[in-house]
Amino acid sequence: GGAAGSMPNISKDKLRNVELNLPPLSLQRRFASIVEAAERQKARLRAHLDELDALFSSLQSRAFNGDL
């Protein structure tokens, strides 16, 4: 049951009898590998962005100090 009035209640028996369609395990694994690859790419891009931020900071500092 739900605590809020807008939350409908469902009994445990009804919940146990709900049928779920799951994709085949091979498709689940393929999806997981795609997600992992995307996460690795995001990490690489974040690292590159950090490098670019550091380079821009250095360039900005040199420009304001008259070193350029």
N, CA, C and O atoms as a GROMACS GRO file, in nm:
protein
  272
    1GLY      N    1   0.082  -0.119   0.000
    1GLY     CA    2   0.000   0.000   0.000
    1GLY      C    3   0.085   0.124   0.000
    1GLY      O    4   0.203   0.121   0.036
    2GLY      N    5   0.025   0.231  -0.040
    2GLY     CA    6   0.096   0.358  -0.042
    2GLY      C    7   0.051   0.449   0.069
    2GLY      O    8  -0.063   0.439   0.116
    3ALA      N    9   0.138   0.538   0.112
    3ALA     CA   10   0.106   0.630   0.219
    3ALA      C   11   0.027   0.750   0.167
    3ALA      O   12  -0.058   0.804   0.238
    4ALA      N   13   0.054   0.791   0.046
    4ALA     CA   14  -0.015   0.906  -0.012
    4ALA      C   15  -0.150   0.864  -0.068
    4ALA      O   16  -0.166   0.752  -0.116
    5GLY      N   17  -0.245   0.954  -0.061
    5GLY     CA   18  -0.379   0.924  -0.110
    5GLY      C   19  -0.383   0.899  -0.260
    5GLY      O   20  -0.472   0.831  -0.310
    6SER      N   21  -0.285   0.954  -0.331
    6SER     CA   22  -0.284   0.937  -0.477
    6SER      C   23  -0.222   0.805  -0.520
    6SER      O   24  -0.228   0.770  -0.638
    7MET      N   25  -0.162   0.732  -0.426
    7MET     CA   26  -0.097   0.606  -0.460
    7MET      C   27  -0.196   0.492  -0.449
    7MET      O   28  -0.250   0.466  -0.341
    8PRO      N   29  -0.221   0.423  -0.558
    8PRO     CA   30  -0.313   0.310  -0.550
    8PRO      C   31  -0.249   0.194  -0.475
    8PRO      O   32  -0.128   0.175  -0.479
    9ASN      N   33  -0.331   0.119  -0.408
    9ASN     CA   34  -0.282   0.002  -0.334
    9ASN      C   35  -0.290  -0.121  -0.422
    9ASN      O   36  -0.383  -0.136  -0.501
   10ILE      N   37  -0.193  -0.208  -0.407
   10ILE     CA   38  -0.196  -0.336  -0.477
   10ILE      C   39  -0.154  -0.442  -0.376
   10ILE      O   40  -0.058  -0.425  -0.301
   11SER      N   41  -0.227  -0.548  -0.375
   11SER     CA   42  -0.196  -0.652  -0.277
   11SER      C   43  -0.072  -0.730  -0.320
   11SER      O   44  -0.034  -0.732  -0.437
   12LYS      N   45  -0.010  -0.794  -0.221
   12LYS     CA   46   0.108  -0.875  -0.250
   12LYS      C   47   0.074  -0.990  -0.343
   12LYS      O   48   0.153  -1.025  -0.430
   13ASP      N   49  -0.045  -1.049  -0.325
   13ASP     CA   50  -0.086  -1.159  -0.412
   13ASP      C   51  -0.098  -1.114  -0.557
   13ASP      O   52  -0.053  -1.184  -0.648
   14LYS      N   53  -0.159  -0.997  -0.578
   14LYS     CA   54  -0.170  -0.945  -0.715
   14LYS      C   55  -0.033  -0.917  -0.774
   14LYS      O   56  -0.007  -0.945  -0.890
   15LEU      N   57   0.054  -0.861  -0.692
   15LEU     CA   58   0.188  -0.830  -0.739
   15LEU      C   59   0.264  -0.956  -0.775
   15LEU      O   60   0.336  -0.959  -0.875
   16ARG      N   61   0.249  -1.060  -0.696
   16ARG     CA   62   0.318  -1.187  -0.725
   16ARG      C   63   0.270  -1.250  -0.854
   16ARG      O   64   0.344  -1.324  -0.919
   17ASN      N   65   0.147  -1.222  -0.892
   17ASN     CA   66   0.089  -1.283  -1.011
   17ASN      C   67   0.105  -1.199  -1.137
   17ASN      O   68   0.058  -1.238  -1.244
   18VAL      N   69   0.171  -1.084  -1.126
   18VAL     CA   70   0.193  -1.000  -1.244
   18VAL      C   71   0.297  -1.069  -1.332
   18VAL      O   72   0.404  -1.109  -1.285
   19GLU      N   73   0.266  -1.081  -1.459
   19GLU     CA   74   0.359  -1.141  -1.554
   19GLU      C   75   0.443  -1.031  -1.617
   19GLU      O   76   0.391  -0.930  -1.664
   20LEU      N   77   0.572  -1.053  -1.618
   20LEU     CA   78   0.665  -0.958  -1.678
   20LEU      C   79   0.729  -1.021  -1.801
   20LEU      O   80   0.774  -1.135  -1.798
   21ASN      N   81   0.733  -0.944  -1.908
   21ASN     CA   82   0.801  -0.990  -2.029
   21ASN      C   83   0.945  -0.940  -2.023
   21ASN      O   84   0.971  -0.820  -2.026
   22LEU      N   85   1.037  -1.033  -2.015
   22LEU     CA   86   1.178  -0.998  -2.011
   22LEU      C   87   1.243  -1.028  -2.145
   22LEU      O   88   1.213  -1.130  -2.207
   23PRO      N   89   1.332  -0.939  -2.191
   23PRO     CA   90   1.402  -0.968  -2.315
   23PRO      C   91   1.496  -1.086  -2.294
   23PRO      O   92   1.533  -1.117  -2.180
   24PRO      N   93   1.534  -1.152  -2.401
   24PRO     CA   94   1.626  -1.265  -2.388
   24PRO      C   95   1.757  -1.221  -2.321
   24PRO      O   96   1.797  -1.105  -2.332
   25LEU      N   97   1.820  -1.314  -2.253
   25LEU     CA   98   1.943  -1.284  -2.180
   25LEU      C   99   2.050  -1.229  -2.273
   25LEU      O  100   2.126  -1.140  -2.234
   26SER      N  101   2.058  -1.279  -2.395
   26SER     CA  102   2.160  -1.230  -2.489
   26SER      C  103   2.138  -1.081  -2.519
   26SER      O  104   2.234  -1.006  -2.532
   27LEU      N  105   2.012  -1.041  -2.530
   27LEU     CA  106   1.981  -0.900  -2.556
   27LEU      C  107   2.011  -0.815  -2.433
   27LEU      O  108   2.058  -0.702  -2.445
   28GLN      N  109   1.984  -0.868  -2.315
   28GLN     CA  110   2.016  -0.797  -2.191
   28GLN      C  111   2.166  -0.775  -2.180
   28GLN      O  112   2.212  -0.667  -2.142
   29ARG      N  113   2.243  -0.878  -2.214
   29ARG     CA  114   2.390  -0.866  -2.208
   29ARG      C  115   2.442  -0.766  -2.310
   29ARG      O  116   2.533  -0.689  -2.282
   30ARG      N  117   2.383  -0.769  -2.429
   30ARG     CA  118   2.424  -0.674  -2.533
   30ARG      C  119   2.396  -0.530  -2.488
   30ARG      O  120   2.480  -0.442  -2.505
   31PHE      N  121   2.279  -0.510  -2.430
   31PHE     CA  122   2.244  -0.378  -2.379
   31PHE      C  123   2.343  -0.334  -2.271
   31PHE      O  124   2.388  -0.220  -2.270
   32ALA      N  125   2.376  -0.426  -2.180
   32ALA     CA  126   2.471  -0.394  -2.072
   32ALA      C  127   2.608  -0.356  -2.129
   32ALA      O  128   2.672  -0.263  -2.079
   33SER      N  129   2.652  -0.426  -2.233
   33SER     CA  130   2.783  -0.393  -2.290
   33SER      C  131   2.780  -0.257  -2.360
   33SER      O  132   2.880  -0.184  -2.358
   34ILE      N  133   2.668  -0.223  -2.421
   34ILE     CA  134   2.655  -0.091  -2.485
   34ILE      C  135   2.659   0.018  -2.379
   34ILE      O  136   2.724   0.121  -2.398
   35VAL      N  137   2.588  -0.004  -2.268
   35VAL     CA  138   2.588   0.094  -2.160
   35VAL      C  139   2.729   0.110  -2.103
   35VAL      O  140   2.773   0.222  -2.077
   36GLU      N  141   2.799   0.000  -2.082
   36GLU     CA  142   2.936   0.007  -2.031
   36GLU      C  143   3.027   0.084  -2.125
   36GLU      O  144   3.108   0.165  -2.081
   37ALA      N  145   3.014   0.060  -2.255
   37ALA     CA  146   3.095   0.132  -2.353
   37ALA      C  147   3.064   0.282  -2.349
   37ALA      O  148   3.155   0.364  -2.358
   38ALA      N  149   2.938   0.316  -2.335
   38ALA     CA  150   2.900   0.457  -2.327
   38ALA      C  151   2.957   0.521  -2.202
   38ALA      O  152   3.001   0.636  -2.205
   39GLU      N  153   2.956   0.448  -2.091
   39GLU     CA  154   3.012   0.501  -1.966
   39GLU      C  155   3.163   0.522  -1.978
   39GLU      O  156   3.216   0.620  -1.927
   40ARG      N  157   3.231   0.429  -2.044
   40ARG     CA  158   3.376   0.446  -2.065
   40ARG      C  159   3.403   0.569  -2.151
   40ARG      O  160   3.496   0.646  -2.123
   41GLN      N  161   3.324   0.587  -2.255
   41GLN     CA  162   3.341   0.703  -2.343
   41GLN      C  163   3.315   0.833  -2.266
   41GLN      O  164   3.387   0.930  -2.284
   42LYS      N  165   3.213   0.834  -2.181
   42LYS     CA  166   3.186   0.952  -2.100
   42LYS      C  167   3.303   0.984  -2.009
   42LYS      O  168   3.339   1.101  -1.992
   43ALA      N  169   3.364   0.882  -1.950
   43ALA     CA  170   3.479   0.903  -1.861
   43ALA      C  171   3.595   0.962  -1.940
   43ALA      O  172   3.662   1.053  -1.892
   44ARG      N  173   3.620   0.909  -2.061
   44ARG     CA  174   3.728   0.964  -2.144
   44ARG      C  175   3.701   1.110  -2.180
   44ARG      O  176   3.791   1.193  -2.174
   45LEU      N  177   3.577   1.140  -2.216
   45LEU     CA  178   3.543   1.278  -2.252
   45LEU      C  179   3.556   1.372  -2.134
   45LEU      O  180   3.600   1.486  -2.150
   46ARG      N  181   3.517   1.325  -2.016
   46ARG     CA  182   3.533   1.409  -1.896
   46ARG      C  183   3.681   1.438  -1.869
   46ARG      O  184   3.716   1.549  -1.832
   47ALA      N  185   3.766   1.338  -1.888
   47ALA     CA  186   3.909   1.357  -1.868
   47ALA      C  187   3.964   1.459  -1.968
   47ALA      O  188   4.044   1.545  -1.931
   48HIS      N  189   3.920   1.450  -2.093
   48HIS     CA  190   3.965   1.547  -2.194
   48HIS      C  191   3.915   1.686  -2.160
   48HIS      O  192   3.988   1.784  -2.179
   49LEU      N  193   3.792   1.696  -2.110
   49LEU     CA  194   3.739   1.826  -2.073
   49LEU      C  195   3.820   1.886  -1.959
   49LEU      O  196   3.845   2.007  -1.958
   50ASP      N  197   3.859   1.804  -1.863
   50ASP     CA  198   3.944   1.852  -1.754
   50ASP      C  199   4.076   1.906  -1.807
   50ASP      O  200   4.124   2.010  -1.762
   51GLU      N  201   4.135   1.835  -1.902
   51GLU     CA  202   4.261   1.881  -1.963
   51GLU      C  203   4.240   2.015  -2.034
   51GLU      O  204   4.322   2.106  -2.020
   52LEU      N  205   4.132   2.026  -2.109
   52LEU     CA  206   4.104   2.151  -2.180
   52LEU      C  207   4.081   2.265  -2.082
   52LEU      O  208   4.127   2.377  -2.107
   53ASP      N  209   4.012   2.239  -1.973
   53ASP     CA  210   3.991   2.343  -1.872
   53ASP      C  211   4.124   2.391  -1.814
   53ASP      O  212   4.144   2.510  -1.795
   54ALA      N  213   4.213   2.296  -1.786
   54ALA     CA  214   4.344   2.332  -1.730
   54ALA      C  215   4.424   2.414  -1.830
   54ALA      O  216   4.488   2.513  -1.794
   55LEU      N  217   4.420   2.374  -1.958
   55LEU     CA  218   4.494   2.449  -2.061
   55LEU      C  219   4.436   2.590  -2.078
   55LEU      O  220   4.512   2.686  -2.091
   56PHE      N  221   4.305   2.601  -2.077
   56PHE     CA  222   4.243   2.733  -2.092
   56PHE      C  223   4.277   2.822  -1.973
   56PHE      O  224   4.303   2.941  -1.989
   57SER      N  225   4.276   2.763  -1.854
   57SER     CA  226   4.312   2.837  -1.732
   57SER      C  227   4.454   2.891  -1.742
   57SER      O  228   4.480   3.006  -1.709
   58SER      N  229   4.544   2.806  -1.788
   58SER     CA  230   4.683   2.846  -1.803
   58SER      C  231   4.696   2.957  -1.906
   58SER      O  232   4.767   3.056  -1.883
   59LEU      N  233   4.629   2.941  -2.018
   59LEU     CA  234   4.635   3.043  -2.124
   59LEU      C  235   4.577   3.175  -2.074
   59LEU      O  236   4.633   3.282  -2.100
   60GLN      N  237   4.466   3.167  -2.003
   60GLN     CA  238   4.403   3.288  -1.950
   60GLN      C  239   4.496   3.358  -1.851
   60GLN      O  240   4.510   3.480  -1.854
   61SER      N  241   4.558   3.280  -1.764
   61SER     CA  242   4.650   3.337  -1.666
   61SER      C  243   4.768   3.406  -1.735
   61SER      O  244   4.806   3.517  -1.698
   62ARG      N  245   4.824   3.340  -1.835
   62ARG     CA  246   4.937   3.399  -1.906
   62ARG      C  247   4.895   3.526  -1.980
   62ARG      O  248   4.971   3.622  -1.986
   63ALA      N  249   4.775   3.525  -2.035
   63ALA     CA  250   4.727   3.643  -2.108
   63ALA      C  251   4.709   3.762  -2.014
   63ALA      O  252   4.746   3.874  -2.048
   64PHE      N  253   4.653   3.739  -1.895
   64PHE     CA  254   4.631   3.848  -1.801
   64PHE      C  255   4.760   3.895  -1.733
   64PHE      O  256   4.767   4.008  -1.684
   65ASN      N  257   4.860   3.808  -1.731
   65ASN     CA  258   4.990   3.847  -1.675
   65ASN      C  259   5.081   3.913  -1.777
   65ASN      O  260   5.191   3.958  -1.744
   66GLY      N  261   5.034   3.919  -1.902
   66GLY     CA  262   5.113   3.981  -2.007
   66GLY      C  263   5.223   3.892  -2.059
   66GLY      O  264   5.319   3.942  -2.118
   67ASP      N  265   5.212   3.762  -2.039
   67ASP     CA  266   5.316   3.669  -2.085
   67ASP      C  267   5.296   3.626  -2.228
   67ASP      O  268   5.378   3.550  -2.280
   68LEU      N  269   5.192   3.669  -2.294
   68LEU     CA  270   5.168   3.628  -2.433
   68LEU      C  271   5.214   3.734  -2.530
   68LEU      O  272   5.201   3.716  -2.651
   0.00000   0.00000   0.00000
